[in-house]
């Protein structure tokens, strides 16, 4: 076999391996690269990172079976991080994946919370900022000193009103 043919086969194998690379595989490669950059064995790397050697081996070989929090924590201090990206779409004209920046999300997705701090608005309804407290709040909570006024609401579309819900439909 000629060197050119061998190089072509190797390139085809590399292209195939890159196509099959999963996020879990990439995490393992990143951790292995960091460990090798430091010139450490898995056992020594585990000692430096304060983890059991079996955890390092598992991260390098099968990170996909671990919790996301564990993987993110393992990547801390390595120079690598997980990122959410939009996939390339040749039909839409994008040729490369792009990182989704935190500011890309709608304001309401980042800020809208019910008064106990959780996000319990229906996911299929849009969330809007409260401009004036709804009538129900004044009667049920303000005059009895129950709680702060709501900052967000998720209006329910009501049939027959042309799709413009009022604040009275607040959950």
For each residue, the residues with C-beta under 8 A, 3 or more apart:
1: 5 6
2: 5 6
3: 6 7
4: 7 8
5: 1 2 8 9
6: 1 2 3 9 10
7: 3 4 10 11
8: 4 5 11 12
9: 5 6 12 13
10: 6 7 13 14
11: 7 8 14 15
12: 8 9 15 16
13: 9 10 16 17
14: 10 11 17 18
15: 11 12 18 19
16: 12 13 19 20
17: 13 14 20 21
18: 14 15 21
19: 15 16
20: 16 17
21: 17 18 25 26
22: 25 26 64
23: 26 27 63 64 82
24: 27 28 62 63 64 65
25: 21 22 28 29 63 64
26: 21 22 23 29 30
27: 23 24 30 31 59 63 71 74 75 80 82
28: 24 25 31 32 59 60 61 62 63
29: 25 26 32 33
30: 26 27 33 34 75 78 80
31: 27 28 34 35 56 59 60 63 74 75 78 80
32: 28 29 35 36 60
33: 29 30 36 37 80
34: 30 31 37 38 78 79 80
35: 31 32 38 40 42 45 56 60
36: 32 33 39 40
37: 33 34
38: 34 35 45 48
39: 36
40: 35 36 44 45 48
41: 44 45
42: 35 45 46 53 56 57 60
43: 46 47 53
44: 40 41 47 48
45: 35 38 40 41 42 48 49 56
46: 42 43 49 51 52 53 55 56
47: 43 44 50
48: 38 40 44 45
49: 45 46 56 74
50: 47
51: 46 55 56 74
52: 46 55 56
53: 42 43 46 56 57
54: 57 58
55: 46 51 52 58 59 74
56: 31 35 42 45 46 49 51 52 53 59 60
57: 42 53 54 60 61
58: 54 55 61 62 63 65 66
59: 27 28 31 55 56 63 66 70 71 74
60: 28 31 32 35 42 56 57 63
61: 28 57 58
62: 24 28 58 65 66
63: 23 24 25 27 28 31 58 59 60 66 71 74
64: 22 23 24 25
65: 24 58 62
66: 58 59 62 63 70 71
67: 70 71
68: 71 72 82
69: 72 73
70: 59 66 67 73 74
71: 27 59 63 66 67 68 74 75 82
72: 68 69 75 76 81 82
73: 69 70 76
74: 27 31 49 51 55 59 63 70 71 78
75: 27 30 31 71 72 78 80 81 82
76: 72 73
77:
78: 30 31 34 74 75
79: 34
80: 27 30 31 33 34 75
81: 72 75
82: 23 27 68 71 72 75
83: 99 100
84: 99 100
85: 97 98 99 100
86: 94 97 98 100
87: 97
88: 94 95 96 97
89: 92 93 94
90: 93 94 95
91:
92: 89
93: 89 90
94: 86 88 89 90 98
95: 88 90
96: 88
97: 85 86 87 88
98: 85 86 94
99: 83 84 85
100: 83 84 85 86 104 105
101: 104
102: 105 110
103:
104: 100 101
105: 100 102 109 110
106: 109 110
107: 110 111
108: 111 112 126 127 128 129 152
109: 105 106 112 127
110: 102 105 106 107
111: 107 108 152
112: 108 109 119 121 127 129 151 152
113: 117 118 119 151 152
114: 117 118 119 120 121 150 152
115: 147 148 150
116:
117: 113 114
118: 113 114
119: 112 113 114
120: 114
121: 112 114 125 127 152 153 154 171
122: 125 154 171
123:
124:
125: 121 122 154 155 156 157
126: 108 154 155
127: 108 109 112 121 152 153 154
128: 108 152 153 154 155
129: 108 112 151 152
130: 133 134 149 150 151 152 153 167
131:
132: 167
133: 130 137 138 142 149 150
134: 130 137 138 150 153 167 168 170
135: 138 139 167 168
136: 139 140 168 170
137: 133 134 140 141 142 149 150
138: 133 134 135 141 142 143
139: 135 136 142 143
140: 136 137 144 146
141: 137 138 144 146 147 149
142: 133 137 138 139 145 146 149
143: 138 139
144: 140 141
145: 142
146: 140 141 142
147: 115 141
148: 115
149: 130 133 137 141 142
150: 114 115 130 133 134 137 153 170
151: 112 113 129 130
152: 108 111 112 113 114 121 127 128 129 130
153: 121 127 128 130 134 150 167 170 171
154: 121 122 125 126 127 128 170 171
155: 125 126 128 165 166 167 169 170
156: 125 165 169 171
157: 125 163 165
158: 161 165 169
159:
160:
161: 158 164 165 166
162:
163: 157
164: 161
165: 155 156 157 158 161 169
166: 155 161 169
167: 130 132 134 135 153 155 170
168: 134 135 136
169: 155 156 158 165 166
170: 134 136 150 153 154 155 167
171: 121 122 153 154 156
